[in-house]
């Protein structure tokens, strides 16, 4: 034992604390640069490609038993779009609602909810995984997106399906929620526009009258209050250019992980 | 801690080449990647600071772990941690922390242990998934290297003599008596077992449970995640495995310090470890 031990230990503790503070503030500073998050987000593409490489194109998301359903399905994000226009539609049971489908299609169309209910549909009990970390299970019934696409005849150049929603994300009623998926997901059998949840009409809190279910991705892809669909060849010039409301706010477009 | 002094002072003996370059490089890449994975993981956890056992979070059962805050009588915040229904006051550390300006913030894990240091889920995910690739590729490279260079067979696999001496080794570790001199050129049996458990059980488990949380990879074989108790159970196992790794790191660093910090550090940086006559340590 020498007298040097205690000061040395104190020195080491201080050096460690200083080093970790430097590393931490360094990490935070890097997070706020232009270039570093772009480097980090290279991994989004690696994740997407790796997931596509190991899973078949039509691999089905797990479906659950009735008994697995959550006692109540949590409403996250918007619970009510809050606009006069939406309230008026909700007041008469969405009888005046029309889903617009346009963009790179041969035959742009409007659909009432009744017309959508007449198209090929699917019921599925699936798990909803929020990006925050929680999961909830519910039964969804809706029209297969592939059936809608078949009706409007997509053009050859269509690469993405955009979903435009009735809920503004800003308090002043602007910045409407939107999302996008690629054609693989669009034609996936479990990709539906749900009009029912747990054997009842879709509640306002969960996206009435139509919400997207894209079961192999996280919750923010499952756009609620869908009022219009557009087929596009790219989304770089739409809103923030990242393909969705949360994507424009830093979240990954590929939300399979 | 007598060894610390002995090895730090100019000592007799000779330098032994203990760790080869690939092992040293991969060790330090792993340190960086795991640290970032852990700290960004805690920031991700903060976005929903509850853990459950089962397929979903809302199945009528309470969470197994909750870290949260509620207002206290004096208008401040009380941080609490609830583990299996038992509540602990963790104000200042978990649930609610006080910033330099004296203001209280609701945050499960405090900013000094998360990346980024403020509530920022999307950025934490970006860090986590980028370094996940580095961590996994580095880990795979290490396993392949260890097999083909015979590092695994020669240095990590316990011999039957090792296993017979396990009782003695446990007793020695508890008394902080560690192999010195010529014996310090090899890993001791507890060290070997600890490394093997980390490399072949804990790290694969933490990776697998991370993948189990991916809704896309859930579709790989329908229902595979239920083998581990469901997606929310996988999240809980991911969390426990990560903290078990932290426990390993704390013991590892403790052992590094008490068996000669500078000598050990040099051997993991330059490869060379000073072997001193055993008598000097007794």
Interface residues (C-beta under 8 A of the other chain):
Chain A: X1 X2 X5 X20 X21 X24 X25 X27 X28 X31 X37 X39 X40 X41 X42 X43 X44 X46 X47 X51 X54 X55 X59 X60 X61 X62 X63 X64 X68 X70 X71 X72 X73 X74 X127 X129 X130 X131 X132 X133 X134 X135 X136 X137 X215 X216 X217 X218 X246 X249 X250 X251 X252 X256 X257
Chain B: X2 X4 X5 X36 X39 X44 X45 X47 X48 X50 X55 X56 X57 X58 X59 X60 X112 X115 X116 X117 X118 X120 X121 X122 X123 X125 X126 X127 X129 X130 X132 X133 X213 X214 X215 X216 X217 X218 X219 X220 X222 X223 X225 X226 X231 X232 X235
